[in-house]
Amino acid sequence: MPKPPSPSDSAKPAVVVYADGPLVMNAMIALGSAKLHNPGASLYLFVKQPERWWFVRNVKLVNVDAAFAELCPVDLGLWNKWHHGTSGHMYRKVVAWNWILKHAKEAGFESCAFLDADTLTEGAFDRVLAQSRQTGIGGYWEYWQSCHRFYQDMPQHLKQEWITSIAGSSIRRRCRPTST
Amino acid sequence: MDYFYCGVINQEKMQANKYLNGGVLFVWDTEPVRNVIRDLLRISVLHLELASHTSQQEQTLLNIAMACRGLTPEPLNDDGLVQGQDSASGVVLRHWLANPNDRKPSAMMGRHRQTITDGLATLGLDMELCQKLGLWY
């Protein structure tokens, strides 16, 4: 069993937010309050037009679509057609997460707090980060039964795609009907 | 998807359902974590219909990717992550999930003026400047 980490191990996380539209103002509040309670944190804001926010201090601004292009060759026009609105927002968050992890070593941080823009930090992240260290990830968790229900609701042709392309044998093993 | 997301979200229901969207994902830079996060991007690019069919994509697919890869996250249900104005001791982070009115900076300012003012100052910002720039709402 690994030794539990001390709070100092996680004292300098990257705090990362993706935002667009009016939520960029919320992102400033999210990042500012996070910095207030986690002074050693590096702040990253992923936006579509970083040049508009040149006056913001202590935040590394990243063009989210340029980050996307760096991660994988993608036809952004086609991608946007499928992922417009909320879908585009959600998956751009995923772009931000991937980009940050890709650059974590060179940037010198081991841990990250991926914040939604509509958050306000009121305390230090040390304890929750330390608690998440053993599994590597903390938050966003559901019973597997819930995921099974999600799979059940999926149209048949997508179920097949899911099984053959994404989950492989793992989903067949795990996706058994449950009594709950 | 109501049963999936516990209907109208509140802290009590989320805890009863062992589901938490605290508005934050804490991660460590490890290979298993990178793989799971990469899965989500891969799905969004290679499986367009499947990816756009999913509601609450990044959360649902993250949970499924974690389950498929055998990664069980720390749930952090009792660790200071609260919804909106829920009262609790030792609050670390508030999240205004699906609450478009209360999450407006002007509404948040009424209850959290000091934190917001001091936090914005760390970025060289203040409310008046943000109002002048048309960012405040």
Interface residues (C-beta under 8 A of the other chain):
Chain A: P13 P22 V24 M25 N26 M28 I29 L31 G32 S33 A34 K35 L36 L43 F55 V56 R57 N58 V59 L71 C72 V74 L78 W79 W82 H83 S87 M90 Y91 K93 V94 V95 W97 N98 L101 A104 K105 F109 E110 S111 C112 A113 F114 L115 D116 D118 T119 L120 T121 E122 G123 A124 F125 R127 V128 L129 Q131 S132 R133 Q134 T135 G136 I137 G138 G139 Y140 W141 E142 Y143 W144 S146 C147 R149 F150 Y151 D153 M154 P155 L158 E161 W162 S165 I166 A167 G168 S170 I171 R174
Chain B: M1 Y3 F4 N17 K18 Y19 L20 N21 G22 G23 V24 L25 F26 V27 W28 D29 T30 P32 V33 R34 V36 I37 R38 D39 L40 L41 I43 S44 V45 L46 H47 L48 E49 L50 A51 S52 H53 T54 Q56 Q57 E58 Q59 T60 L62 N63 I64 M66 A67 C68 R69 G70 L71 T72 P73 E74 P75 L76 D79 G80 L81 G90 V91 V92 L93 R94 H95 W96 L97 N99 R103 P105 M108 H112 T115 I116 D118 G119 L120 A121 T122 L123 G124 L125 C130 L135 W136 Y137
